Amino acid sequence: GGYLRAAYRPSKLGADWVKNLEFVARRDLLLQPEGPPESTDERRWTFGVNYWLGSSTALKAAFDTGRRAEKGEPAESFQAVRLQAVMGF
């Protein structure tokens, strides 16, 4: 498994609230080995926007879309919306 993430924060543009935005995109890939029970392969794209309230506090909104398949079964599509409030310390 693995992922690739890209983010852009327009810190030099526009008003102060625009400088606090961060646009993110992420590609996830999880390929399970043969044998374990409930071995599920998953491929997912996530697109989101973060609004930074401070250096360690943010509000996040993201949209996930992808496909997952159990071994020997047809793949299923899925979509989800995530809203989060995060604080690092």
N, C-alpha and C positions, 0 to 999 in steps of 0.2 A: 504494500500500500504506500501511498504518498499523496502529496498535494503540492500545488503551485499557487501562490497568492501574489496578486498585484494590488497596489493601493496608490491613490493619488490624493494629495491634500493641497488645495489651491491657496497656499499661505501667502502668496504675493498679490492676489487678486481681490478686488471689490471691497465690500463692507466687512466689518469685523465678524459678523455671523457667518459669512461665506468662508472666511479663513479657518473657522472651526469645523468645517465639513471635511469628511474623508470618504472617498469613493473606493469601494473594494470589489474585487472579483477573485474567485477561488475555484480551482478545479481539483476535486478529490477522486481518488481511485483506490479501491480496496478489493483485492483479489485473494480469496481464501484458498488454502491448499485443499486438495481432495482428502476426504476421510472424516474430518470432524463433524459431529452433528451440528445441524443448523449452519452449515458453511454457506454464506451469502456473499456474492460479488456485488459491488455497488460502484456506480459512477455518478458523480454529482457536480453540478455547477451551482455556485452561490454568488449572487449579486447583491450588494448592499451599500448602505450609507451610514456612516457614523457621525455623530455630532459630539465634539469634545467640549465638555463643560469646564474642564480643568486639565492639568497635565496627566492625571490618573483617573479621571471620571468621564464616562461617555454614555450616550444613549445610542443604541444600535437598532437598525431595521434591515432585514435581509430576506431575500426570496431564494429558495432552494428549488431546483428541478433536476431530476435524474432518473436513473433506472436501477433496479435491483433485481437479482435473480438468484434463487436457491439452485444448487446443483441439480441438473436434470429437469428443471422447471422453466417455463417461459418467463421472460423478463417482464417486470411490472414497472410502469412509470409512476412517479410520485412528484408532488409539489408541496411546498410548505412555506409559510411566512413566519419569521421569528422576530420578536421585539425583545430587546434586552436593555437593562440598565447595569453598567459594570463600574466597579471601583477597585483600583489596585492599591495595595498598601505594603 
